[in-house]
Amino acid sequence: MAVTMLIPALPVWLQTMARLDNHQTGLAMGIFALGLFLPGAFCSYLVQRFRRNVVFILSVLLLAATMTLPFYQLPFLYAFPLILIWRMVQGAAFGLAQMVLTSTLIIDTCESHQRTEANHSATWFGRFALSIGPMVSLLLMHLSSLTIPYSDPSLSLSTLNVFFVAMICCFVAVILILSIHFPFRIPEDRMHMMSLDRFFLISGWPLFVNLVLITAAIGLLMSFPVTVDAYGMVMLGFLLALLAQRFVFQDAELKSEVVAGLLLIGASLIILLASRYSPLTTPILGLGLGLVGARFLLFFIKLSRHCQRGTSQSTFMLGWESGLAIGIGLGYYAFRGHTMEMLLTAFSLIVMALLLYVSLVHKWFLKHKNR
């Protein structure tokens, strides 16, 4: 939530306080994706050299510290190059925290037969944050604008509450991790400073590309003004996806879940192209995205070999989060004020993802899966 709360609030702050234009705002939002990858090669070394829960805690505290920049009324901090560095640091802190959490901490606290269920559950909590975070952010900005002159071009105080609550979310995450006992793990005899372990599953690159196409399309949609109600209906779609997994797709053909999810996302985009304000759009979108995200997670797990589960989880996280960041950045950079062009681009990405999955990726997965 700490990160997803910034999706609607940060561009407002960047354009009112830092005086960035749409192109600069797009670059600032999109470069978060690059930051996600920066600490990945060091992740395995860090969790073996130091206590893994401490690595997570320090990463989240760094993320919390980055939330304080908007509170400093120092013009030199608003220079565009510094803004880009700031966003990359945010991405690096979040990326390392997520990699340690999904590739190590969750796995360490579960018996081997429970780990797939644990990965599935934890990822669903993160998926719900995609709707809850922006909802909270928009509500905070709305409540602040009732007492603060939101139109004042010199000060966008309505966004400061969002950064403050995001910081609180980071502290709550730290407290939750401190409440858990993590067993001691003996480090490997030969530790490498840089490696792909717990970072990126090279053998899963077709799945990764397919996932990025899908989440980039979703990111494009999130770059445009969206109401609180719309995010609430996306969450309803996520709940429907959980029910569908349990009662509709439990014994269905393997590829049916992804195909159905992509068709639902495509249908929601067609509805948007025909009627922007249809109430059917967002729950259908949430249902489709929930189905696709849950199934791709399991694909990455089944693709991994022994002792590669953590690496597969980090790869899924990077594909999911980087695609969203790229889509949001592209939306601000190229499509601000061009709604139809944005929707057509998002629809094209979904069509590409569907064709790629049906014609190549699914067959490739069946041939290379290891579980």
HELIX and SHEET records of a PDB file:
HELIX    1   1 LEU A    6  THR A   16  1                                  11    
HELIX    2   2 ASN A   22  GLY A   30  1                                   9    
HELIX    3   3 PHE A   32  PHE A   37  1                                   6    
HELIX    4   4 GLY A   40  PHE A   42  5                                   3    
HELIX    5   5 CYS A   43  ARG A   49  1                                   7    
HELIX    6   6 ARG A   52  THR A   66  1                                  15    
HELIX    7   7 LEU A   69  PHE A   71  5                                   3    
HELIX    8   8 PRO A   75  TYR A   78  5                                   4    
HELIX    9   9 PHE A   80  VAL A  100  1                                  21    
HELIX   10  10 LEU A  101  LEU A  105  3                                   5    
HELIX   11  11 ILE A  106  ASP A  108  1                                   3    
HELIX   12  12 SER A  112  GLN A  114  5                                   3    
HELIX   13  13 ARG A  115  SER A  145  1                                  31    
HELIX   14  14 LEU A  157  THR A  159  5                                   3    
HELIX   15  15 LEU A  160  LEU A  178  1                                  19    
HELIX   16  16 ILE A  202  GLY A  204  5                                   3    
HELIX   17  17 TRP A  205  MET A  222  1                                  18    
HELIX   18  18 VAL A  228  PHE A  247  1                                  20    
HELIX   19  19 SER A  256  ALA A  274  1                                  19    
HELIX   20  20 THR A  281  LEU A  303  1                                  23    
HELIX   21  21 ARG A  309  ALA A  334  1                                  26    
HELIX   22  22 THR A  339  LEU A  356  1                                  18    
HELIX   23  23 TYR A  357  VAL A  361  3                                   5    
HELIX   24  24 HIS A  362  HIS A  368  1                                   7    
END                                                                             
